[in-house]
Amino acid sequence: GIGACAKQSQRQGGRRPMQPRPQRYEPSPAEVVAAVNSLYDDELKPFGRILLKRLRERAWNEFSRGGTLSMEDQAGFAHIDPKYLRRICEACPNLRVELADGREYTALLIGRPANFVDVCDSRDHYASELWTAASAYFSSLNQEEGTLPGGRYACAQLLVSRGVPFLQHRSLGEVCHIVQLAVSQKKILGYLNGTVVP
């Protein structure tokens, strides 16, 4: 995998670099299927763009054994050709590729029931207590803590990683939906200079 290649380049250099060198990454069909399965676990529909992000995350986790890296740096660390990924999905007997809006597609698992959260659903299925807790939490953050990634997916991941109490036992798909509603309806969060802020 890409982690082994990057680690080898580190050993040859003698010291661990501050950031890994960009690596071209061509995931195997088994790695792609594993990444799709992980998105099913998170109740996230495996659109091509989300699958790319998940594969980069998994490549970075293999390399770093759990270290953290921004999505921008992950993208630079593990460059995946979107056309290559789509070809792998279309050729894989365990996946069914369906067209979505525009040039987007989804890679669905054959034989695994789907239970995806529609992160763009305008309906609010959550208890009022969740929104009260969310408002209190975001109001308590200082400027640094309250400056969140601008993307819904990245923002949700950060909140999950913080172990925020009112989001416990929620899937990543649900947290993405909560972030969407917090911005679009509840006005608990908003956008500023490409970031999400209270």
N, C-alpha and C positions, 0 to 999 in steps of 0.2 A: 504493500500500500504506500501511499504518499508519505506517511509518517516515517517509514523505514528509510526512504530516500533522503528526507530532510535530516534525519538523525545522522545518516552516514556523512552528509556534507558537513555537519557540525563536528564530527570526530576528525574529519580531515583538516578542518580549520584549527582544531586544538581547543577552541573556546566556544561556548554557547553564544551565538549572536543575540543582540537585543531583539531582533525580529527575524523570523525565518525568511529565506529567499523565496520569491515567487516560484511555484512549481506547477507545471502542467499536470493535471490530474484526470485520468480516464478511468472512472470507477467501473468495476466489473458488474455484470448483470446481478450477481449475488449481493454486491454492495448496494446496488440501486434498489433491489427488492427489500433489503433490510431497512433502507432509509424510508421507503414507502410504508412499510409496516410501522415504523416509528411514528409517522405522521397519522396513521390510523389510530395508534395508541393515544395520540394527542387530540384526536377528533378534528384534525385539520385535513381538508380536502387537498390531495396531492397535486396541486397545479404545478406546471413545469418550473415556474420561478421559485416556488416554495421548496420544491424538491432540490433544486440547485443549492439553495441556502442550507438545507438540511445536510446534504452531502458534504458541503464545505465544513459545516460544524463538526460532523463526524470525523472528517479527515483531520481537522485541528485537534479534536479530542484524542485521536489516536497518537498524534505527534506529541501533544503536550501532557497527556495523561491527566486531563481535567483542568488545565490552565485556562485563563480567560483571554479573549482577544475580540476586538470589535468586529462587527460584520464587514466593515470596509477592509480591515486587515485580513480577515478570513478569506475574502474574495481575492485579495492579492496573493495570499499564501497558496490557495488551491484554485487555480484557474481551470474551470470546466467549460468546454465548448458546448453551448446549449444545443447545437445541432447534433453533436455526438451523443449527448444525453437522450435526446428524442429518438435517435436511431436505436439506441440500446433499449429504450422502453418499447418501441414498436416491434422489435425483434424478440423480446422476452416472452416466453410462453406463459409466464405467471402474471403478466400484466395486460390490461386492455386500455389502449389509448383512445380517449374521446376528445373531440374538438370542443373548445370553449370559446369565449368571446375573442374576436380578433384573431391573433396568431397564437393564442394561448391554448394549452391542452391540459388534460388531466391524465394521470397514470394510475389506473385503478387495479386493485388486486383481484384476481379471479378466484372466487370461492370464499372470500372473506366479506362478511356483511359490513356495510358502511354505516357509520353513525356520526357523520360530520356535523359540526356546528356551522351554521351560516353566519359568518362573522359580519356580514353586511345587513343582516335582518334588523329592521327598525323596531321590531317588537321587544319589549322589555319583560323578560321572564323571571327577573330576580326580585328577591324580597326587598322591601324598603330599608330593612336593617343593613343590607349590604351597601346601599348607596349612602346611608348615614355614616357607616364606618369608612367608606371610601373618601367621603368629603373630609372627615376628621383626619384621616391619614395624610392625604395630600396637603391639607392646610398646615400640618405639623412639620413639613419638610423644609429644610433650609434651601438656599438657592442651588447649591451643588447637588444635593439629593433630589431636588425637584426638577432638575434638567434631565429629561428622559429622551431616549432615542426617538427620532421622528417617525419611524415606521411602526405600524401597529404590531407587527410580529415581533420586532426587536424590543419594543416597549413592554409587551406582554412577557417576553422572556426575562427581562430584567426584573420585573415585579415578582415573577415566580421565584427567581433566584434569591430575592430578598426575604422570601418566606413571609410575605405580608399575610397577617392572620385572616383577613376577610376573604382572601383568595385561596386559602387552604382547601384541599380536596376538589379544586376546580381543574379541569383539563386546560391545556394551553389554548385549545380552541375556544373554550369558554372565556378565558382571560382576554383573548383577542377581541371577542365580542363585547366584553365589559369595557375594554378600552375604547372601542368604537362608540358605544353608547355614551360613555363618559365625555367624549369629545362632541359628538353630533347632537345629543339630546340633553344630557344632564348638565352640560357646560361646567363640569368639574375640572376638565382638562381642556387645553387649547394648544394651538401651534404658535411658536415664536422662533423665527430665524432657523427654521428647519428642525426644531426640536419640539417635543411635547412638554408642556409645563402646566402646573395648576393655575 
